[in-house]
Structures are given as structure tokens and as C-alpha cells.
Amino acid sequence: MALEIKWLPDAQKDLAAIYDYLEQNYTEREINRFFDKLEHALSNIAIFPYMYRQSKFGQAIRQCVLIKQISLIYRIKEDRIEILLLFDNRQNPNRLEYLIKTDLSK
């Protein structure tokens, strides 16, 4: 049985920013390719939530590398998956720790 996927507000903002960036700098074909990868990853996560790498923030928080520049960070709950954020892998990894701790405290 597939779990429900819920996008948290920070993740929605990240997705909108990524879309704006892609729209300004890439072709429609490349944009569609990114969103196909995102859809595929979300389908996998809904069915196999433990498929992707566990983060150092706990077993329930996982990281899926969508493309080499972007990772999808999500949390596994009993009845759903919460998308915490989309992270630019070129950033300082300490920023990821800060962002996740901020999301977890909400």
C-alpha cells in the first residue's frame, strides 16, 4: 500500500524556486526530464519509503538524490511521507543540518 505524500511549506518553496530557475535557464525538454525524475522518486518513496539512504538525523529522515545537484529530503511517518525540502548538493552540508533541524522543530 502506498503512503500519502505531503509537501511541507519549505519544500513547496524550494520546488517553486527550482522550477523558476529551470524555466529561465533550460529547455522544456530538460524541465520535463527533471520533473519525470521527481515523479519517479516520489512513486518509489510512496511504495518503498526505506529505499533511499538514511540521513544522520535519524532513521525516519531519508535523502534521495534526484540529480547530482538536487536531493529530496523526506521524513517517514506512520501514515504518510513528509517532503521536508529540496536541497542543492553544492551547498555547505552544515546548511542541510541547519535546515533539517529547523523543519523538525516546527
C-alpha positions in Angstrom: 0.0 0.0 0.0 1.4 3.4 -1.0 1.7 6.1 1.7 0.3 9.6 1.2 2.9 12.2 0.3 2.6 15.6 1.9 4.8 18.6 0.9 5.7 20.8 3.7 5.8 24.6 3.1 9.6 24.9 2.9 9.7 22.1 0.3 7.0 23.7 -1.8 9.0 27.0 -1.8 12.1 25.0 -2.8 10.3 23.3 -5.7 8.9 26.7 -6.9 12.4 28.2 -6.8 13.8 25.2 -8.7 11.0 25.5 -11.3 11.7 29.2 -11.8 15.4 28.6 -12.2 14.9 25.7 -14.7 12.3 27.8 -16.7 14.8 30.6 -17.1 17.9 28.5 -17.9 16.8 25.3 -19.5 14.7 23.9 -22.3 11.2 22.5 -21.8 12.6 19.0 -22.5 15.2 19.3 -19.7 12.5 20.7 -17.3 10.2 17.7 -18.1 13.1 15.3 -17.6 13.7 16.8 -14.1 10.0 16.5 -13.2 9.9 12.9 -14.5 12.7 12.0 -12.2 10.9 13.7 -9.3 7.7 11.9 -10.1 9.5 8.6 -10.3 11.3 9.1 -7.0 8.0 10.1 -5.3 6.4 7.0 -6.6 9.2 4.9 -5.2 9.1 6.6 -1.9 5.4 6.2 -1.5 5.7 2.4 -2.0 9.2 1.8 -0.6 9.8 4.6 1.9 13.1 3.0 3.2 14.5 2.6 -0.2 16.7 5.7 -0.1 19.7 6.5 2.1 19.1 7.2 5.8 20.4 10.6 7.0 22.5 11.2 10.0 19.4 12.9 11.5 17.6 9.7 12.3 16.2 6.6 10.7 13.0 8.3 9.7 14.7 11.0 7.7 15.9 9.9 4.3 17.7 11.5 1.3 17.1 10.8 -2.3 19.5 12.2 -4.9 17.3 13.3 -7.8 20.1 14.7 -9.9 23.7 15.3 -8.9 22.8 18.9 -7.8 19.5 18.3 -6.0 18.4 15.9 -3.2 14.9 15.3 -1.9 14.9 15.2 1.9 11.9 13.4 3.4 10.6 12.1 6.7 8.7 8.8 7.2 5.6 9.0 9.5 3.3 6.1 10.3 0.7 7.1 7.8 2.4 9.4 5.3 5.7 10.7 3.9 6.5 14.4 4.5 8.8 16.1 2.0 10.9 18.4 4.1 13.0 20.2 1.5 14.8 20.0 -1.8 18.5 20.6 -1.1 21.2 21.9 -3.5 24.0 19.5 -3.0 26.6 22.1 -3.9 25.8 24.0 -0.7 27.7 23.5 2.6 26.4 20.3 4.2 26.2 22.1 7.5 23.4 24.1 6.0 21.4 20.9 5.4 21.8 20.1 9.1 20.5 23.5 10.0 17.6 23.3 7.6 16.5 19.9 8.8 16.7 20.8 12.5 14.6 23.9 11.7 12.0 21.8 9.9 11.9 19.2 12.7 11.3 21.9 15.4 8.1 23.1 13.6 
